Amino acid sequence: MGIVVYGYQIIPGDDEDLHFATTLEACMKDASDLLKDLRNDPEVSPTEFGARAVYECTLKMPDPATLVAFLNEHTEAIENCIMDRKLVTVVGN
């Protein structure tokens, strides 16, 4: 058993950095808001307007070493906690 959270791609096509939310709806809203902000910024290249994948991620409870890594901002800790990830939707365009 794990904790389910949702994450969307910060950069289209890049699954390395995800932004997380507790619900699918909140995650989709955050992704939509990001795209809206990017489209309104004249400094941003249109190549950054691409659709963002949204994933459902099942997380396991971290062991002490993983928790310490989180607290010390080691991003590999995220990968150690994700037990399962599946694409649920795409936001954009």
Biopython code that builds the backbone (N, CA, C, O; Angstrom):
import numpy as np
from Bio.PDB.StructureBuilder import StructureBuilder

atoms = [
    (1, "MET", "N", (0.843, -1.174, 0.000)),
    (1, "MET", "CA", (0.000, 0.000, 0.000)),
    (1, "MET", "C", (0.891, 1.241, 0.000)),
    (1, "MET", "O", (1.955, 1.253, 0.620)),
    (2, "GLY", "N", (0.454, 2.265, -0.688)),
    (2, "GLY", "CA", (1.232, 3.484, -0.767)),
    (2, "GLY", "C", (0.334, 4.704, -0.790)),
    (2, "GLY", "O", (-0.890, 4.608, -0.696)),
    (3, "ILE", "N", (0.959, 5.822, -0.915)),
    (3, "ILE", "CA", (0.269, 7.108, -0.989)),
    (3, "ILE", "C", (0.246, 7.533, -2.449)),
    (3, "ILE", "O", (1.282, 7.514, -3.114)),
    (4, "VAL", "N", (-0.918, 7.916, -2.956)),
    (4, "VAL", "CA", (-1.040, 8.336, -4.349)),
    (4, "VAL", "C", (-0.983, 9.861, -4.426)),
    (4, "VAL", "O", (-1.714, 10.564, -3.728)),
    (5, "VAL", "N", (-0.099, 10.350, -5.287)),
    (5, "VAL", "CA", (-0.006, 11.771, -5.615)),
    (5, "VAL", "C", (0.061, 11.876, -7.132)),
    (5, "VAL", "O", (0.217, 10.870, -7.825)),
    (6, "TYR", "N", (-0.058, 13.083, -7.639)),
    (6, "TYR", "CA", (-0.035, 13.304, -9.080)),
    (6, "TYR", "C", (1.071, 14.299, -9.403)),
    (6, "TYR", "O", (1.302, 15.253, -8.660)),
    (7, "GLY", "N", (1.752, 14.061, -10.523)),
    (7, "GLY", "CA", (2.830, 14.952, -10.924)),
    (7, "GLY", "C", (2.762, 15.254, -12.404)),
    (7, "GLY", "O", (2.453, 14.379, -13.213)),
    (8, "TYR", "N", (3.053, 16.502, -12.759)),
    (8, "TYR", "CA", (3.093, 16.866, -14.176)),
    (8, "TYR", "C", (4.499, 17.298, -14.560)),
    (8, "TYR", "O", (5.288, 17.746, -13.728)),
    (9, "GLN", "N", (4.784, 17.148, -15.843)),
    (9, "GLN", "CA", (6.086, 17.537, -16.373)),
    (9, "GLN", "C", (6.231, 19.056, -16.310)),
    (9, "GLN", "O", (5.355, 19.786, -16.774)),
    (10, "ILE", "N", (7.323, 19.523, -15.742)),
    (10, "ILE", "CA", (7.612, 20.951, -15.739)),
    (10, "ILE", "C", (8.076, 21.368, -17.131)),
    (10, "ILE", "O", (7.719, 22.439, -17.623)),
    (11, "ILE", "N", (8.866, 20.520, -17.748)),
    (11, "ILE", "CA", (9.341, 20.739, -19.115)),
    (11, "ILE", "C", (8.696, 19.667, -19.989)),
    (11, "ILE", "O", (8.807, 18.480, -19.681)),
    (12, "PRO", "N", (8.022, 20.062, -21.077)),
    (12, "PRO", "CA", (7.346, 19.058, -21.898)),
    (12, "PRO", "C", (8.310, 17.989, -22.404)),
    (12, "PRO", "O", (9.397, 18.293, -22.896)),
    (13, "GLY", "N", (7.895, 16.742, -22.274)),
    (13, "GLY", "CA", (8.707, 15.629, -22.744)),
    (13, "GLY", "C", (9.807, 15.200, -21.792)),
    (13, "GLY", "O", (10.548, 14.266, -22.097)),
    (14, "ASP", "N", (9.933, 15.857, -20.641)),
    (14, "ASP", "CA", (10.990, 15.550, -19.675)),
    (14, "ASP", "C", (10.361, 15.021, -18.389)),
    (14, "ASP", "O", (9.717, 15.765, -17.650)),
    (15, "ASP", "N", (10.553, 13.737, -18.135)),
    (15, "ASP", "CA", (9.981, 13.119, -16.934)),
    (15, "ASP", "C", (10.893, 13.215, -15.720)),
    (15, "ASP", "O", (10.564, 12.693, -14.655)),
    (16, "GLU", "N", (12.031, 13.874, -15.868)),
    (16, "GLU", "CA", (12.971, 13.944, -14.755)),
    (16, "GLU", "C", (12.472, 14.866, -13.647)),
    (16, "GLU", "O", (12.577, 14.530, -12.467)),
    (17, "ASP", "N", (11.934, 16.020, -14.017)),
    (17, "ASP", "CA", (11.441, 16.979, -13.030)),
    (17, "ASP", "C", (9.927, 17.067, -13.120)),
    (17, "ASP", "O", (9.372, 17.480, -14.139)),
    (18, "LEU", "N", (9.273, 16.675, -12.045)),
    (18, "LEU", "CA", (7.822, 16.743, -11.974)),
    (18, "LEU", "C", (7.426, 17.677, -10.843)),
    (18, "LEU", "O", (8.141, 17.808, -9.849)),
    (19, "HIS", "N", (6.277, 18.325, -11.006)),
    (19, "HIS", "CA", (5.675, 19.125, -9.934)),
    (19, "HIS", "C", (4.483, 18.319, -9.428)),
    (19, "HIS", "O", (3.669, 17.851, -10.223)),
    (20, "PHE", "N", (4.376, 18.155, -8.113)),
    (20, "PHE", "CA", (3.387, 17.254, -7.535)),
    (20, "PHE", "C", (2.229, 17.991, -6.874)),
    (20, "PHE", "O", (2.369, 19.122, -6.407)),
    (21, "ALA", "N", (1.083, 17.317, -6.848)),
    (21, "ALA", "CA", (-0.115, 17.795, -6.157)),
    (21, "ALA", "C", (-0.815, 16.581, -5.556)),
    (21, "ALA", "O", (-0.543, 15.440, -5.929)),
    (22, "THR", "N", (-1.712, 16.846, -4.629)),
    (22, "THR", "CA", (-2.382, 15.734, -3.944)),
    (22, "THR", "C", (-3.555, 15.154, -4.719)),
    (22, "THR", "O", (-3.965, 14.023, -4.459)),
    (23, "THR", "N", (-4.105, 15.914, -5.672)),
    (23, "THR", "CA", (-5.227, 15.400, -6.466)),
    (23, "THR", "C", (-4.939, 15.591, -7.948)),
    (23, "THR", "O", (-4.139, 16.443, -8.335)),
    (24, "LEU", "N", (-5.601, 14.792, -8.765)),
    (24, "LEU", "CA", (-5.463, 14.934, -10.212)),
    (24, "LEU", "C", (-5.956, 16.305, -10.653)),
    (24, "LEU", "O", (-5.333, 16.953, -11.494)),
    (25, "GLU", "N", (-7.061, 16.741, -10.092)),
    (25, "GLU", "CA", (-7.626, 18.036, -10.472)),
    (25, "GLU", "C", (-6.661, 19.177, -10.155)),
    (25, "GLU", "O", (-6.460, 20.069, -10.979)),
    (26, "ALA", "N", (-6.069, 19.149, -8.972)),
    (26, "ALA", "CA", (-5.110, 20.194, -8.591)),
    (26, "ALA", "C", (-3.879, 20.153, -9.487)),
    (26, "ALA", "O", (-3.341, 21.196, -9.860)),
    (27, "CYS", "N", (-3.441, 18.968, -9.826)),
    (27, "CYS", "CA", (-2.272, 18.820, -10.687)),
    (27, "CYS", "C", (-2.555, 19.373, -12.083)),
    (27, "CYS", "O", (-1.729, 20.084, -12.657)),
    (28, "MET", "N", (-3.722, 19.043, -12.619)),
    (28, "MET", "CA", (-4.092, 19.543, -13.945)),
    (28, "MET", "C", (-4.242, 21.064, -13.932)),
    (28, "MET", "O", (-3.859, 21.731, -14.893)),
    (29, "LYS", "N", (-4.794, 21.615, -12.854)),
    (29, "LYS", "CA", (-4.924, 23.069, -12.746)),
    (29, "LYS", "C", (-3.547, 23.722, -12.688)),
    (29, "LYS", "O", (-3.308, 24.729, -13.355)),
    (30, "ASP", "N", (-2.643, 23.154, -11.893)),
    (30, "ASP", "CA", (-1.287, 23.704, -11.800)),
    (30, "ASP", "C", (-0.597, 23.677, -13.164)),
    (30, "ASP", "O", (0.063, 24.643, -13.548)),
    (31, "ALA", "N", (-0.751, 22.574, -13.890)),
    (31, "ALA", "CA", (-0.137, 22.463, -15.218)),
    (31, "ALA", "C", (-0.751, 23.484, -16.176)),
    (31, "ALA", "O", (-0.036, 24.116, -16.952)),
    (32, "SER", "N", (-2.063, 23.643, -16.122)),
    (32, "SER", "CA", (-2.737, 24.632, -16.975)),
    (32, "SER", "C", (-2.298, 26.047, -16.635)),
    (32, "SER", "O", (-2.070, 26.865, -17.527)),
    (33, "ASP", "N", (-2.179, 26.335, -15.342)),
    (33, "ASP", "CA", (-1.730, 27.663, -14.912)),
    (33, "ASP", "C", (-0.309, 27.940, -15.397)),
    (33, "ASP", "O", (-0.002, 29.048, -15.835)),
    (34, "LEU", "N", (0.551, 26.929, -15.318)),
    (34, "LEU", "CA", (1.918, 27.093, -15.807)),
    (34, "LEU", "C", (1.913, 27.416, -17.296)),
    (34, "LEU", "O", (2.605, 28.334, -17.738)),
    (35, "LEU", "N", (1.139, 26.666, -18.066)),
    (35, "LEU", "CA", (1.078, 26.916, -19.506)),
    (35, "LEU", "C", (0.538, 28.310, -19.809)),
    (35, "LEU", "O", (1.032, 28.986, -20.712)),
    (36, "LYS", "N", (-0.465, 28.738, -19.067)),
    (36, "LYS", "CA", (-1.030, 30.075, -19.258)),
    (36, "LYS", "C", (0.033, 31.143, -18.975)),
    (36, "LYS", "O", (0.179, 32.100, -19.735)),
    (37, "ASP", "N", (0.765, 30.968, -17.882)),
    (37, "ASP", "CA", (1.823, 31.924, -17.542)),
    (37, "ASP", "C", (2.907, 31.960, -18.619)),
    (37, "ASP", "O", (3.397, 33.030, -18.981)),
    (38, "LEU", "N", (3.275, 30.789, -19.124)),
    (38, "LEU", "CA", (4.304, 30.739, -20.167)),
    (38, "LEU", "C", (3.835, 31.445, -21.439)),
    (38, "LEU", "O", (4.596, 32.181, -22.066)),
    (39, "ARG", "N", (2.591, 31.217, -21.808)),
    (39, "ARG", "CA", (2.058, 31.842, -23.028)),
    (39, "ARG", "C", (1.966, 33.360, -22.898)),
    (39, "ARG", "O", (2.033, 34.072, -23.900)),
    (40, "ASN", "N", (1.815, 33.856, -21.681)),
    (40, "ASN", "CA", (1.708, 35.298, -21.451)),
    (40, "ASN", "C", (3.060, 35.975, -21.253)),
    (40, "ASN", "O", (3.125, 37.196, -21.112)),
    (41, "ASP", "N", (4.123, 35.205, -21.240)),
    (41, "ASP", "CA", (5.458, 35.755, -21.020)),
    (41, "ASP", "C", (6.170, 35.908, -22.363)),
    (41, "ASP", "O", (6.494, 34.909, -23.005)),
    (42, "PRO", "N", (6.419, 37.153, -22.797)),
    (42, "PRO", "CA", (7.059, 37.360, -24.102)),
    (42, "PRO", "C", (8.497, 36.845, -24.162)),
    (42, "PRO", "O", (9.054, 36.691, -25.250)),
    (43, "GLU", "N", (9.092, 36.583, -23.023)),
    (43, "GLU", "CA", (10.474, 36.090, -22.973)),
    (43, "GLU", "C", (10.570, 34.577, -23.208)),
    (43, "GLU", "O", (11.661, 34.044, -23.409)),
    (44, "VAL", "N", (9.430, 33.897, -23.180)),
    (44, "VAL", "CA", (9.422, 32.432, -23.268)),
    (44, "VAL", "C", (9.246, 31.995, -24.715)),
    (44, "VAL", "O", (8.389, 32.502, -25.438)),
    (45, "SER", "N", (10.074, 31.047, -25.116)),
    (45, "SER", "CA", (10.010, 30.497, -26.466)),
    (45, "SER", "C", (8.758, 29.637, -26.635)),
    (45, "SER", "O", (8.386, 28.901, -25.721)),
    (46, "PRO", "N", (8.110, 29.722, -27.789)),
    (46, "PRO", "CA", (6.933, 28.876, -28.041)),
    (46, "PRO", "C", (7.217, 27.378, -27.929)),
    (46, "PRO", "O", (6.287, 26.587, -27.769)),
    (47, "THR", "N", (8.479, 26.979, -28.009)),
    (47, "THR", "CA", (8.804, 25.553, -27.860)),
    (47, "THR", "C", (8.506, 25.061, -26.441)),
    (47, "THR", "O", (8.412, 23.856, -26.210)),
    (48, "GLU", "N", (8.360, 25.980, -25.500)),
    (48, "GLU", "CA", (8.066, 25.603, -24.118)),
    (48, "GLU", "C", (6.568, 25.491, -23.848)),
    (48, "GLU", "O", (6.164, 25.204, -22.721)),
    (49, "PHE", "N", (5.735, 25.716, -24.877)),
    (49, "PHE", "CA", (4.283, 25.673, -24.709)),
    (49, "PHE", "C", (3.712, 24.266, -24.865)),
    (49, "PHE", "O", (2.496, 24.086, -24.805)),
    (50, "GLY", "N", (4.561, 23.282, -25.063)),
    (50, "GLY", "CA", (4.090, 21.925, -25.323)),
    (50, "GLY", "C", (3.266, 21.337, -24.190)),
    (50, "GLY", "O", (3.319, 21.796, -23.049)),
    (51, "ALA", "N", (2.514, 20.320, -24.532)),
    (51, "ALA", "CA", (1.662, 19.641, -23.555)),
    (51, "ALA", "C", (2.511, 18.966, -22.482)),
    (51, "ALA", "O", (3.634, 18.531, -22.735)),
    (52, "ARG", "N", (1.954, 18.892, -21.293)),
    (52, "ARG", "CA", (2.621, 18.266, -20.152)),
    (52, "ARG", "C", (1.917, 16.970, -19.788)),
    (52, "ARG", "O", (0.698, 16.942, -19.620)),
    (53, "ALA", "N", (2.682, 15.905, -19.670)),
    (53, "ALA", "CA", (2.126, 14.638, -19.199)),
    (53, "ALA", "C", (1.845, 14.746, -17.706)),
    (53, "ALA", "O", (2.592, 15.381, -16.962)),
    (54, "VAL", "N", (0.757, 14.117, -17.284)),
    (54, "VAL", "CA", (0.394, 14.064, -15.868)),
    (54, "VAL", "C", (0.407, 12.594, -15.452)),
    (54, "VAL", "O", (-0.209, 11.747, -16.099)),
    (55, "TYR", "N", (1.111, 12.311, -14.375)),
    (55, "TYR", "CA", (1.260, 10.940, -13.898)),
    (55, "TYR", "C", (0.610, 10.757, -12.535)),
    (55, "TYR", "O", (0.624, 11.656, -11.695)),
    (56, "GLU", "N", (0.045, 9.585, -12.338)),
    (56, "GLU", "CA", (-0.365, 9.152, -11.007)),
    (56, "GLU", "C", (0.814, 8.375, -10.437)),
    (56, "GLU", "O", (1.263, 7.396, -11.033)),
    (57, "CYS", "N", (1.308, 8.803, -9.301)),
    (57, "CYS", "CA", (2.473, 8.174, -8.687)),
    (57, "CYS", "C", (2.082, 7.581, -7.340)),
    (57, "CYS", "O", (1.505, 8.263, -6.493)),
    (58, "THR", "N", (2.399, 6.320, -7.154)),
    (58, "THR", "CA", (2.182, 5.673, -5.872)),
    (58, "THR", "C", (3.507, 5.659, -5.129)),
    (58, "THR", "O", (4.495, 5.097, -5.602)),
    (59, "LEU", "N", (3.513, 6.282, -3.968)),
    (59, "LEU", "CA", (4.735, 6.409, -3.183)),
    (59, "LEU", "C", (4.717, 5.439, -2.015)),
    (59, "LEU", "O", (3.679, 5.206, -1.396)),
    (60, "LYS", "N", (5.876, 4.884, -1.726)),
    (60, "LYS", "CA", (6.007, 4.073, -0.520)),
    (60, "LYS", "C", (6.471, 4.979, 0.615)),
    (60, "LYS", "O", (7.045, 6.041, 0.378)),
    (61, "MET", "N", (6.225, 4.560, 1.816)),
    (61, "MET", "CA", (6.703, 5.317, 2.966)),
    (61, "MET", "C", (8.228, 5.204, 3.001)),
    (61, "MET", "O", (8.769, 4.103, 2.897)),
    (62, "PRO", "N", (8.917, 6.325, 3.146)),
    (62, "PRO", "CA", (10.380, 6.273, 3.101)),
    (62, "PRO", "C", (10.993, 5.687, 4.372)),
    (62, "PRO", "O", (10.458, 5.825, 5.472)),
    (63, "ASP", "N", (12.128, 5.030, 4.177)),
    (63, "ASP", "CA", (12.913, 4.590, 5.324)),
    (63, "ASP", "C", (13.697, 5.804, 5.834)),
    (63, "ASP", "O", (13.715, 6.837, 5.166)),
    (64, "PRO", "N", (14.340, 5.706, 6.989)),
    (64, "PRO", "CA", (15.039, 6.879, 7.538)),
    (64, "PRO", "C", (16.073, 7.491, 6.590)),
    (64, "PRO", "O", (16.168, 8.716, 6.505)),
    (65, "ALA", "N", (16.841, 6.678, 5.884)),
    (65, "ALA", "CA", (17.862, 7.217, 4.976)),
    (65, "ALA", "C", (17.223, 7.999, 3.830)),
    (65, "ALA", "O", (17.723, 9.053, 3.438)),
    (66, "THR", "N", (16.125, 7.485, 3.300)),
    (66, "THR", "CA", (15.430, 8.185, 2.221)),
    (66, "THR", "C", (14.827, 9.480, 2.733)),
    (66, "THR", "O", (14.875, 10.502, 2.049)),
    (67, "LEU", "N", (14.265, 9.444, 3.923)),
    (67, "LEU", "CA", (13.691, 10.649, 4.516)),
    (67, "LEU", "C", (14.764, 11.713, 4.729)),
    (67, "LEU", "O", (14.530, 12.890, 4.452)),
    (68, "VAL", "N", (15.919, 11.320, 5.208)),
    (68, "VAL", "CA", (17.023, 12.268, 5.389)),
    (68, "VAL", "C", (17.443, 12.843, 4.037)),
    (68, "VAL", "O", (17.728, 14.036, 3.932)),
    (69, "ALA", "N", (17.483, 12.008, 3.009)),
    (69, "ALA", "CA", (17.835, 12.498, 1.675)),
    (69, "ALA", "C", (16.820, 13.538, 1.198)),
    (69, "ALA", "O", (17.198, 14.554, 0.615)),
    (70, "PHE", "N", (15.537, 13.285, 1.445)),
    (70, "PHE", "CA", (14.507, 14.278, 1.122)),
    (70, "PHE", "C", (14.783, 15.587, 1.844)),
    (70, "PHE", "O", (14.770, 16.661, 1.243)),
    (71, "LEU", "N", (15.028, 15.480, 3.121)),
    (71, "LEU", "CA", (15.244, 16.678, 3.928)),
    (71, "LEU", "C", (16.477, 17.449, 3.475)),
    (71, "LEU", "O", (16.549, 18.668, 3.626)),
    (72, "ASN", "N", (17.427, 16.741, 2.929)),
    (72, "ASN", "CA", (18.646, 17.381, 2.432)),
    (72, "ASN", "C", (18.580, 17.675, 0.937)),
    (72, "ASN", "O", (19.589, 18.020, 0.323)),
    (73, "GLU", "N", (17.390, 17.538, 0.352)),
    (73, "GLU", "CA", (17.102, 17.899, -1.032)),
    (73, "GLU", "C", (17.848, 17.077, -2.071)),
    (73, "GLU", "O", (18.266, 17.613, -3.097)),
    (74, "HIS", "N", (18.016, 15.817, -1.825)),
    (74, "HIS", "CA", (18.605, 14.938, -2.831)),
    (74, "HIS", "C", (17.482, 14.405, -3.705)),
    (74, "HIS", "O", (16.635, 13.644, -3.238)),
    (75, "THR", "N", (17.473, 14.802, -4.967)),
    (75, "THR", "CA", (16.351, 14.459, -5.834)),
    (75, "THR", "C", (16.222, 12.961, -6.089)),
    (75, "THR", "O", (15.125, 12.493, -6.394)),
    (76, "GLU", "N", (17.295, 12.204, -5.977)),
    (76, "GLU", "CA", (17.163, 10.766, -6.202)),
    (76, "GLU", "C", (16.264, 10.117, -5.152)),
    (76, "GLU", "O", (15.786, 9.000, -5.350)),
    (77, "ALA", "N", (16.036, 10.798, -4.059)),
    (77, "ALA", "CA", (15.129, 10.272, -3.040)),
    (77, "ALA", "C", (13.720, 10.115, -3.601)),
    (77, "ALA", "O", (13.005, 9.185, -3.229)),
    (78, "ILE", "N", (13.319, 11.010, -4.484)),
    (78, "ILE", "CA", (11.996, 10.906, -5.100)),
    (78, "ILE", "C", (11.886, 9.585, -5.854)),
    (78, "ILE", "O", (10.895, 8.867, -5.720)),
    (79, "GLU", "N", (12.892, 9.273, -6.635)),
    (79, "GLU", "CA", (12.868, 8.023, -7.392)),
    (79, "GLU", "C", (12.836, 6.809, -6.467)),
    (79, "GLU", "O", (12.244, 5.786, -6.811)),
    (80, "ASN", "N", (13.461, 6.911, -5.309)),
    (80, "ASN", "CA", (13.453, 5.798, -4.363)),
    (80, "ASN", "C", (12.091, 5.581, -3.728)),
    (80, "ASN", "O", (11.808, 4.488, -3.237)),
    (81, "CYS", "N", (11.248, 6.592, -3.727)),
    (81, "CYS", "CA", (9.935, 6.477, -3.088)),
    (81, "CYS", "C", (8.816, 6.121, -4.061)),
    (81, "CYS", "O", (7.762, 5.654, -3.632)),
    (82, "ILE", "N", (9.019, 6.328, -5.350)),
    (82, "ILE", "CA", (7.958, 6.020, -6.307)),
    (82, "ILE", "C", (7.937, 4.518, -6.563)),
    (82, "ILE", "O", (8.885, 3.949, -7.104)),
    (83, "MET", "N", (6.829, 3.886, -6.161)),
    (83, "MET", "CA", (6.664, 2.448, -6.387)),
    (83, "MET", "C", (6.073, 2.181, -7.767)),
    (83, "MET", "O", (6.422, 1.199, -8.422)),
    (84, "ASP", "N", (5.180, 3.060, -8.201)),
    (84, "ASP", "CA", (4.467, 2.854, -9.457)),
    (84, "ASP", "C", (4.105, 4.214, -10.026)),
    (84, "ASP", "O", (3.760, 5.135, -9.284)),
    (85, "ARG", "N", (4.183, 4.337, -11.343)),
    (85, "ARG", "CA", (3.807, 5.588, -11.988)),
    (85, "ARG", "C", (3.119, 5.255, -13.296)),
    (85, "ARG", "O", (3.603, 4.435, -14.075)),
    (86, "LYS", "N", (1.967, 5.909, -13.535)),
    (86, "LYS", "CA", (1.272, 5.681, -14.797)),
    (86, "LYS", "C", (0.756, 7.004, -15.341)),
    (86, "LYS", "O", (0.329, 7.881, -14.591)),
    (87, "LEU", "N", (0.804, 7.124, -16.645)),
    (87, "LEU", "CA", (0.296, 8.308, -17.329)),
    (87, "LEU", "C", (-1.220, 8.310, -17.223)),
    (87, "LEU", "O", (-1.870, 7.315, -17.542)),
    (88, "VAL", "N", (-1.791, 9.441, -16.770)),
    (88, "VAL", "CA", (-3.245, 9.507, -16.642)),
    (88, "VAL", "C", (-3.873, 10.518, -17.591)),
    (88, "VAL", "O", (-5.038, 10.368, -17.961)),
    (89, "THR", "N", (-3.127, 11.545, -17.992)),
    (89, "THR", "CA", (-3.662, 12.530, -18.924)),
    (89, "THR", "C", (-2.530, 13.410, -19.427)),
    (89, "THR", "O", (-1.391, 13.303, -18.974)),
    (90, "VAL", "N", (-2.859, 14.270, -20.361)),
    (90, "VAL", "CA", (-1.924, 15.259, -20.880)),
    (90, "VAL", "C", (-2.644, 16.598, -20.852)),
    (90, "VAL", "O", (-3.807, 16.695, -21.243)),
    (91, "VAL", "N", (-1.948, 17.632, -20.387)),
    (91, "VAL", "CA", (-2.522, 18.971, -20.293)),
    (91, "VAL", "C", (-1.802, 19.871, -21.277)),
    (91, "VAL", "O", (-0.573, 19.890, -21.329)),
    (92, "GLY", "N", (-2.568, 20.614, -22.057)),
    (92, "GLY", "CA", (-1.954, 21.603, -22.929)),
    (92, "GLY", "C", (-2.430, 21.532, -24.352)),
    (92, "GLY", "O", (-3.249, 20.703, -24.747)),
    (93, "ASN", "N", (-1.864, 22.455, -25.099)),
    (93, "ASN", "CA", (-2.168, 22.644, -26.517)),
    (93, "ASN", "C", (-3.626, 22.542, -26.701)),
    (93, "ASN", "O", (-4.118, 22.669, -27.823)),
]
sb = StructureBuilder()
sb.init_structure("model")
sb.init_model(0)
sb.init_chain("A")
sb.init_seg("    ")
for serial, (resi, resn, name, xyz) in enumerate(atoms, 1):
    if name == "N":
        sb.init_residue(resn, " ", resi, " ")
    sb.init_atom(name, np.array(xyz, "f"), 0.0, 1.0, " ", f" {name:<3s}", serial, name[0])
structure = sb.get_structure()
